């Protein structure tokens, strides 16, 4: 039976993506896992893989089309299967009619949207009347608006073409209607007012930097951060890592970050409020512990996500991290690489950084910033000695947790890393 190919999500805040190049053409056979096309989001280019097998019967989006998450991109089914009803119902996703195999020109014309030719297509292909008051909005924004009985006609849209995004609805709920929509291109607004000197060069913001600017500005202006720092004796953890790596091939070797990610997950088991999200009138406690790691990529950052971290072995974490980091730096991440994080580790230890604080990645309740493990003079039992110490700082959302609980989490993290055999149990 024929089924639609959907626009996937790529990160929790992705609401739409740009259709890239189709790598399969109408009539081509398709196996599960085959790469069908490329999808571009604010941060990465993703390979769109098939979740069904058969034949590519239709392409419902063209290169460059801006498509909301969950909307239809194409159809896969059995060769010769009648998909006329599906194609007609899905053609509103794009500005062009669906491309199907061996259709006469007249049939192609019939598959086009019935709106008058002089009327421009909506961004993302949304027809008038699909939303309250004919307002363009993403699926996520529609859902949030419905849950809170918000009239989308009263919400200013910051997305392309004035599209209402989830953050616009949330801002409306927090502050009420705005006099004029705030456009995405002006985030943060103060930056647009800075004049460019004659001896300076302007560098346009990439989509990734726009996304980072938007999310980090939102976090620092709406989330009440507080910070707790601990110094951890890493001597035994580094010794254990050396012992593990002695018999491993280079591509299998465990990193310090792998140990920290695992230790964080074990500590989170004891403190569910830190493995949580602020939900307005409630705290959302996540049943899974999925620890993300911030990864530097060209032009910005991505967070790759280790699923089920507390129950994963060190070797599993290492293998997953190497594969996901490789795909991230090649610009070929999979949706599951960046979805579902409940807590994040940002590690700058490889860059000789002693200490820093990180900005929380909403909707997480906390993020851990990790510096370098260095040999330093310390006093132990009244005697001066040399020890390998690492500073780590948790940034936490004061709406969800408090200083004592964050300090207790850091104590638990410290205890695990200073008794690292617990990482192997």
C-alpha positions as CSV (number, residue, x, y, z in Angstrom):
1,X,0.0,0.0,0.0
2,X,1.3,3.4,-1.0
3,X,2.5,5.8,1.8
4,X,3.8,9.3,2.0
5,X,7.4,10.4,2.5
6,X,7.3,13.0,5.3
7,X,9.4,16.0,6.1
8,X,11.4,14.8,9.1
9,X,12.4,16.8,12.1
10,X,16.0,17.6,12.7
11,X,16.3,18.8,16.3
12,X,13.6,19.7,18.8
13,X,13.2,23.3,17.5
14,X,13.0,22.5,13.8
15,X,9.6,23.4,12.4
16,X,10.3,23.4,8.7
17,X,13.0,22.4,6.3
18,X,14.2,23.2,2.8
19,X,13.8,20.5,0.1
20,X,17.2,19.7,-1.3
21,X,18.1,17.5,-4.3
22,X,16.1,14.4,-5.1
23,X,18.5,11.4,-5.4
24,X,15.8,9.0,-6.5
25,X,13.6,9.8,-9.4
26,X,10.0,8.8,-10.1
27,X,9.9,5.1,-11.2
28,X,13.1,4.2,-9.3
29,X,13.0,1.1,-7.1
30,X,13.4,1.9,-3.4
31,X,14.6,-0.3,-0.5
32,X,14.3,0.6,3.2
33,X,17.2,2.7,4.2
34,X,17.9,4.0,0.7
35,X,18.7,7.7,0.5
36,X,15.9,9.4,-1.3
37,X,16.9,13.1,-1.1
38,X,18.7,15.8,0.9
39,X,16.9,18.0,3.4
40,X,18.3,21.3,4.7
41,X,17.5,22.7,8.1
42,X,18.8,25.8,10.0
43,X,21.9,23.8,11.1
44,X,22.6,20.8,8.8
45,X,22.0,18.9,5.6
46,X,20.3,15.6,6.3
47,X,20.0,12.5,4.1
48,X,16.3,11.6,3.8
49,X,16.1,7.8,4.0
50,X,13.2,5.5,3.0
51,X,11.2,3.9,5.7
52,X,9.3,1.7,3.2
53,X,10.1,-0.2,0.1
54,X,8.6,-0.2,-3.4
55,X,8.8,2.4,-6.1
56,X,9.1,6.1,-5.9
57,X,5.6,7.0,-7.4
58,X,5.6,10.8,-6.9
59,X,7.7,13.8,-5.9
60,X,5.5,16.3,-4.1
61,X,8.2,18.9,-3.4
62,X,10.8,20.6,-5.5
63,X,14.3,21.6,-4.7
64,X,14.2,24.9,-2.7
65,X,10.6,24.4,-1.4
66,X,10.2,25.3,2.3
67,X,8.2,22.5,3.9
68,X,6.8,22.3,7.4
69,X,7.8,19.3,9.5
70,X,5.4,16.4,9.0
71,X,4.2,17.5,5.5
72,X,4.4,15.2,2.5
73,X,7.4,15.2,0.2
74,X,6.7,12.2,-2.0
75,X,4.9,8.8,-2.3
76,X,6.3,5.3,-2.2
77,X,4.2,2.3,-3.2
78,X,3.9,-0.7,-5.6
79,X,4.7,-0.2,-9.2
80,X,1.6,0.8,-11.2
81,X,-0.4,1.6,-8.0
82,X,-3.1,4.2,-8.3
83,X,-2.2,7.2,-6.2
84,X,-4.4,9.8,-7.8
85,X,-6.3,10.5,-4.6
86,X,-3.1,10.7,-2.6
87,X,-1.4,13.0,-5.1
88,X,-4.4,15.3,-5.4
89,X,-4.6,15.6,-1.6
90,X,-0.9,16.2,-1.1
91,X,-0.2,18.7,-3.9
92,X,-0.7,21.7,-1.6
93,X,2.6,21.0,0.0
94,X,4.6,22.5,-2.8
95,X,4.2,25.2,-5.4
96,X,4.4,22.7,-8.2
97,X,2.2,19.8,-9.1
98,X,3.4,16.3,-8.1
99,X,5.7,14.6,-10.5
100,X,4.5,11.1,-11.2
101,X,5.6,8.5,-13.7
102,X,4.2,8.4,-17.3
103,X,1.4,10.9,-16.7
104,X,0.1,12.7,-19.7
105,X,0.5,16.5,-19.7
106,X,-3.3,17.0,-19.2
107,X,-3.3,14.8,-16.1
108,X,-0.3,16.7,-14.7
109,X,-2.3,19.9,-15.1
110,X,-5.3,18.4,-13.3
111,X,-3.0,17.5,-10.3
112,X,-2.1,21.2,-9.8
113,X,-3.7,23.2,-7.0
114,X,-6.9,24.8,-8.0
115,X,-6.1,28.3,-6.7
116,X,-6.2,31.0,-9.4
117,X,-2.9,31.4,-11.2
118,X,-2.5,35.0,-10.2
119,X,-2.7,34.1,-6.5
120,X,0.8,33.4,-5.0
121,X,1.3,30.1,-3.2
122,X,1.6,30.3,0.5
123,X,5.0,29.7,2.1
124,X,5.3,26.0,2.5
125,X,2.3,25.6,0.2
126,X,-0.5,26.2,2.7
127,X,-3.8,27.1,1.1
128,X,-6.0,29.9,2.4
129,X,-8.5,28.8,5.0
130,X,-6.4,25.9,6.3
131,X,-5.7,27.9,9.5
132,X,-7.9,30.1,11.7
133,X,-8.4,33.4,9.8
134,X,-6.2,32.1,6.9
135,X,-3.0,32.6,9.0
136,X,0.1,30.8,7.9
137,X,1.5,28.7,10.8
138,X,3.7,25.7,11.3
139,X,2.1,22.4,12.6
140,X,3.8,22.8,16.0
141,X,2.4,26.3,16.3
142,X,-1.0,25.2,15.4
143,X,-0.9,22.5,18.1
144,X,0.3,24.8,20.8
145,X,-2.3,27.4,19.8
146,X,-5.1,24.9,19.9
147,X,-4.0,23.6,23.3
148,X,-4.1,27.1,24.8
149,X,-7.2,28.4,22.8
150,X,-5.1,31.0,21.0
151,X,-6.4,32.8,17.9
152,X,-3.5,32.6,15.5
153,X,-4.8,35.7,13.8
154,X,-3.7,37.6,16.8
155,X,-0.1,36.2,16.8
156,X,2.7,38.0,15.0
157,X,4.7,35.5,12.8
158,X,8.6,35.6,12.8
159,X,9.0,32.8,10.3
160,X,9.6,33.2,6.5
161,X,6.7,35.1,4.9
162,X,5.3,35.9,8.3
163,X,4.7,32.3,9.2
164,X,3.7,31.8,12.9
165,X,6.2,29.6,14.7
166,X,5.9,27.8,18.0
167,X,8.0,30.5,19.7
168,X,5.6,33.2,18.5
169,X,2.7,31.4,20.2
170,X,4.7,31.0,23.4
171,X,5.7,34.7,23.3
172,X,2.0,35.6,22.8
173,X,1.0,33.5,25.8
174,X,3.7,35.2,27.9
175,X,3.2,38.8,26.9
176,X,0.0,39.1,24.8
177,X,-0.3,40.4,21.3
178,X,2.6,42.5,19.9
179,X,2.1,45.7,17.9
180,X,4.2,44.4,15.0
181,X,5.7,41.0,14.3
182,X,9.4,40.5,15.1
183,X,11.2,39.1,12.0
184,X,13.6,36.3,12.4
185,X,16.3,38.2,10.5
186,X,16.4,40.8,13.3
187,X,17.4,38.3,16.1
188,X,18.9,39.7,18.2
189,X,17.2,43.0,17.4
190,X,20.0,45.2,18.8
191,X,22.5,43.8,16.3
192,X,20.7,45.3,13.3
193,X,21.2,48.8,14.7
194,X,25.0,48.6,14.7
195,X,26.4,50.7,11.8
196,X,29.1,49.1,9.7
197,X,32.3,51.3,9.7
198,X,33.9,52.1,6.4
199,X,36.9,49.9,7.1
200,X,34.8,46.8,8.1
201,X,33.4,44.0,6.2
202,X,29.9,42.6,6.6
203,X,29.4,38.9,6.9
204,X,25.8,37.7,6.5
205,X,24.4,35.4,9.1
206,X,24.1,31.8,8.0
207,X,20.9,29.9,8.8
208,X,22.9,28.1,11.5
209,X,24.1,31.3,13.1
210,X,20.5,32.7,12.9
211,X,19.2,29.6,14.7
212,X,22.0,29.8,17.4
213,X,21.3,33.5,17.9
214,X,17.6,32.9,18.2
215,X,17.8,30.0,20.6
216,X,20.6,31.4,22.8
217,X,18.9,34.8,23.0
218,X,15.7,33.1,24.0
219,X,17.5,31.0,26.7
220,X,19.4,33.9,28.3
221,X,16.4,36.3,28.3
222,X,13.7,33.8,29.4
223,X,15.5,31.2,31.5
224,X,16.8,32.2,35.0
225,X,20.2,30.5,35.0
226,X,22.3,29.8,38.1
227,X,25.7,28.0,38.2
228,X,27.5,25.5,40.5
229,X,31.1,24.6,40.0
230,X,33.0,21.6,41.3
231,X,36.6,20.5,41.0
232,X,37.0,16.7,40.3
233,X,40.0,14.5,40.8
234,X,40.3,12.8,37.4
235,X,43.5,10.7,38.1
236,X,41.7,7.4,38.4
237,X,39.3,8.1,35.6
238,X,42.2,8.9,33.2
239,X,44.1,5.8,34.4
240,X,41.0,3.6,33.7
241,X,40.7,5.2,30.3
242,X,44.3,4.4,29.5
243,X,43.8,0.8,30.6
244,X,40.7,0.4,28.4
245,X,42.4,1.9,25.4
246,X,45.6,-0.1,25.5
247,X,44.0,-3.1,23.7
248,X,41.7,-1.1,21.4
249,X,42.1,0.0,17.8
250,X,42.3,3.8,17.3
251,X,38.7,4.1,16.0
252,X,37.5,2.3,19.2
253,X,39.4,4.3,21.8
254,X,37.3,5.8,24.6
255,X,37.5,9.6,25.1
256,X,37.3,11.6,28.3
257,X,34.0,13.0,27.1
258,X,32.6,9.5,26.8
259,X,33.3,8.9,30.5
260,X,31.8,12.3,31.5
261,X,28.6,11.6,29.5
262,X,28.2,8.2,31.2
263,X,28.9,9.6,34.6
264,X,26.4,12.4,34.0
265,X,23.7,9.9,33.1
266,X,24.3,7.9,36.2
267,X,24.1,11.0,38.3
268,X,20.9,12.1,36.6
269,X,19.3,8.8,37.8
270,X,19.5,10.3,41.3
271,X,18.2,13.7,40.4
272,X,15.2,13.5,38.0
273,X,14.5,17.3,38.4
274,X,17.7,18.0,36.5
275,X,16.7,15.5,33.7
276,X,13.6,17.6,33.2
277,X,12.0,20.5,31.3
278,X,10.0,23.5,32.4
279,X,6.5,23.3,31.0
280,X,4.9,26.6,32.1
281,X,2.5,25.3,34.7
282,X,4.3,22.0,35.3
283,X,7.7,20.3,35.4
284,X,8.1,17.6,32.8
285,X,10.2,14.7,34.2
286,X,11.7,12.7,31.3
287,X,11.5,8.9,31.7
288,X,14.6,8.4,29.5
289,X,18.1,9.8,30.1
290,X,19.5,10.9,26.8
291,X,22.7,12.9,27.1
292,X,23.7,15.2,24.3
293,X,27.2,16.4,23.5
294,X,27.9,19.7,21.9
295,X,30.0,19.3,18.7
296,X,31.8,22.0,16.8
297,X,30.9,22.0,13.1
298,X,31.6,24.4,10.3
299,X,29.8,27.6,11.2
300,X,28.5,26.7,14.6
301,X,27.5,23.9,16.9
302,X,25.3,20.8,16.8
303,X,24.2,18.6,19.7
304,X,24.5,14.9,19.0
305,X,22.4,12.6,21.4
306,X,23.3,9.3,23.0
307,X,20.0,7.5,23.7
308,X,19.4,5.6,26.9
309,X,22.8,6.8,28.2
310,X,22.5,5.5,31.8
311,X,22.0,1.9,30.5
312,X,24.5,2.1,27.7
313,X,28.0,0.6,28.0
314,X,31.1,2.8,27.6
315,X,31.9,1.0,24.3
316,X,28.4,1.6,23.0
317,X,28.7,5.3,23.9
318,X,32.1,5.6,22.3
319,X,30.9,3.9,19.1
320,X,27.8,6.0,18.8
321,X,29.6,9.2,19.5
322,X,32.3,8.5,16.8
323,X,29.6,7.7,14.2
324,X,27.4,10.7,15.0
325,X,30.2,13.2,15.3
326,X,31.6,12.0,12.0
327,X,28.2,12.5,10.3
328,X,27.7,15.9,12.0
329,X,31.1,17.2,10.7
330,X,30.3,15.8,7.2
331,X,26.9,17.6,7.2
332,X,25.1,14.3,6.9
333,X,23.4,13.8,10.3
334,X,20.4,11.5,10.7
335,X,17.3,12.8,12.6
336,X,17.9,10.4,15.4
337,X,21.4,11.8,15.9
338,X,20.1,15.1,17.1
339,X,16.6,14.3,18.6
340,X,15.5,13.6,22.1
341,X,18.2,15.0,24.4
342,X,17.2,15.6,28.0
343,X,20.6,17.0,29.2
344,X,23.7,18.3,27.5
345,X,27.4,18.1,28.1
346,X,29.6,20.9,26.6
347,X,33.2,19.9,26.8
348,X,36.0,22.4,25.9
349,X,38.7,20.4,27.7
350,X,40.5,19.6,24.4
351,X,41.1,23.4,24.0
352,X,43.1,24.0,27.2
353,X,40.1,25.7,28.8
354,X,40.2,25.7,32.6
355,X,36.7,26.8,33.3
356,X,33.6,28.2,31.6
357,X,29.8,28.3,31.9
358,X,27.4,27.2,29.2
359,X,24.0,28.5,28.2
360,X,21.1,26.1,28.7
361,X,19.6,24.7,25.6
362,X,15.8,25.0,26.0
363,X,13.7,23.1,26.9
364,X,16.4,21.3,29.0
365,X,16.7,22.2,32.7
366,X,20.5,22.1,32.8
367,X,23.7,21.8,30.9
368,X,27.2,20.8,32.1
369,X,30.3,22.7,31.1
370,X,33.6,20.8,31.3
371,X,37.1,22.2,31.3
372,X,40.5,20.5,30.9
373,X,41.9,17.9,33.2
374,X,45.2,19.4,34.4
375,X,48.0,18.6,36.8
376,X,47.9,21.1,39.6
377,X,49.3,21.5,43.1
378,X,46.8,20.5,45.8
379,X,46.9,20.0,49.5
380,X,45.9,16.5,50.6
381,X,45.8,15.6,54.3
382,X,47.9,18.6,55.1
383,X,50.6,17.8,52.5
384,X,51.3,19.5,49.2
385,X,51.1,17.1,46.2
386,X,50.3,17.1,42.5
387,X,46.9,15.9,41.3
388,X,45.0,15.9,38.0
389,X,41.9,18.0,38.5
390,X,39.1,19.1,36.2
391,X,36.5,21.8,36.8
392,X,32.9,21.3,35.8
393,X,30.0,23.7,36.1
394,X,26.3,23.0,35.8
395,X,24.1,25.8,34.5
396,X,20.6,25.1,35.8
397,X,17.1,26.5,35.3
398,X,16.0,28.0,38.6
399,X,12.3,27.4,37.7
400,X,12.9,23.7,37.8
401,X,15.6,23.1,40.4
402,X,17.5,24.9,43.2
403,X,21.1,25.4,44.3
404,X,21.2,22.6,46.8
405,X,19.9,20.0,44.4
406,X,22.3,21.2,41.7
407,X,25.2,21.0,44.2
408,X,24.1,17.5,45.2
409,X,24.1,16.5,41.5
410,X,27.7,17.8,41.2
411,X,28.7,15.8,44.3
412,X,27.2,12.7,42.7
413,X,29.0,13.3,39.4
414,X,32.3,13.9,41.3
415,X,31.9,10.7,43.3
416,X,31.3,8.6,40.2
417,X,34.3,10.0,38.3
418,X,36.6,9.7,41.3
419,X,35.5,6.0,41.6
420,X,35.4,5.3,37.9
421,X,34.8,1.5,38.1
422,X,31.2,2.5,38.7
423,X,31.1,3.5,35.1
424,X,31.6,-0.1,34.0
425,X,28.9,-1.7,36.2
